[in-house]
Amino acid sequence: MAVTPLSFSGSERAFARAQQVLPGGVSSPVRAFRAVGGSPLFFHNAAGAHFEDIDGNRFLDFVHSWGPLILGHAHPEVLAAVNEAAARGLTFGAPHLGEVELAEAVAKSYPGVERVRFTSSGTEATMSAIRLARGVTGRERLVKFAGCYHGHSDGLLVAAGSGAVTLGQPSSAGVPRAVAELTTVLPLDDEAALDALFLQRGSEIAAVIVEPIPANNGLLLQRPEWLRRLRELTLRHGAVLIFDEVISGFRVAMGGAAERYGITPDLVTFGKILGGGMPVGAFAGGKRFFDQLAPLGPVYQAGTLSGNPVAMAAGRCTLEVLRRDRVHLHLEGLAQRLEMGVRSLLAANNWPVAFVREGSLFWLQFGGTEPARRDDRIPADGAALYKRFHRACLERGVYLAPSAYEVGFISAAHTEQDIVDTLVVFAAAMQATFAGGKP
Ligand SMILES: *Cc1c(COP(=O)(O)O)cnc(C)c1O
């Protein structure tokens, strides 16, 4: 793939127009390219591992809509399932078998899941799982970890206070202090901090929510021992352990991080892959929790489009293909190839970059070769280096996330040749990044 000077003039015009009606020109902030500069690209069509912008530029995609498209863009079977469902009606607002079938598939895949409640986004799933945990325990305190993302509900947009076991502070304008104070934020990878918090406040903690594979602020892989300690402490103190597997669910394995680490949470949240590209989330777990959820119990939760038949069809088809075609084996092969190639490239040149990977999720940590396990250990100069790397890849036809802190996604639509081509582009883009000249 040679460097051809691409024209982005159509996207630039579209962005100017979009900014007159959409805040920042986008429907979700990271899409605005603020972290990497330049105008975001406006896309027109996509198929497999490639997509095309409105200027007719074609890119090999490693974002895949931030994870949902594990089978690639516009997968023919998923499209057929969606079309078939749509032809029978876009929404019923009443029960249908599609939601039963997808729930059955989730229960079959994930350890400890007996009941599933669908939502329309990951944000709703985590928000509702926390309400359920509070309703069941009769407690109010929520614990989360710095460097994990769980969507944008009030109680989750919270940063650590001044001490390890202090009350949280809003990390967004508009989040009431009183709500933030019910959240305690701890560092990842720190057993002593867990022990101290549970010793001091164990009986107040309704729930601990964690991305068992933190993949929204770099890829901060955790030690299994740390996760096991979290499981032990929550059990001992009667707190509900929520695995937020919105990004890792059905990606690292059919049973997500729970299967990967052999640790079963009390509740789990899903999104992204579960909808196969349509807006879907879910929270799930044991019957004893869900007996407390409306209409059975006093914890209220609802949704006009929850269990939407078209979205359920996309999710069902995606999970079926994942299982039938043993897609995770194929993804692991591709990902290993990418990892080996990038590692030898980095080693040969002594570039200060770490390649971090879990299954088909990968992250290039710029600025240091030691992979971080906590957000405050991510090298500070990485973002500036990534900005150069991102631009150099884009100009060579490889589309990476427009932020140094977002991970890459390999899909079943990638081929071995795509990986080989990517390694060539990465080599040139690294040269451009570290040469010091114009990338
Ligand atoms: C994407 C994500 C969310 C939020 O899901 P939305 O569908 O964007 O609301 C929550 N938690 C994790 C771990 C995610 O990756």
The ligand as a Gaussian input file, in Angstrom:
#p B3LYP/6-31G(d) Opt

LIG

0 1
 C      -18.962000       0.611000      25.184000
 C      -18.978000       0.297000      26.637000
 C      -20.021000       0.739000      27.482000
 C      -21.108000       1.657000      27.020000
 O      -21.912000       1.075000      26.053000
 P      -22.795000       2.067000      25.112000
 O      -23.565000       1.102000      24.254000
 O      -21.819000       2.908000      24.379000
 O      -23.675000       2.850000      26.007000
 C      -20.014000       0.317000      28.793000
 N      -19.039000      -0.467000      29.261000
 C      -18.026000      -0.900000      28.489000
 C      -16.992000      -1.811000      29.066000
 C      -17.958000      -0.519000      27.154000
 O      -16.922000      -0.927000      26.411000

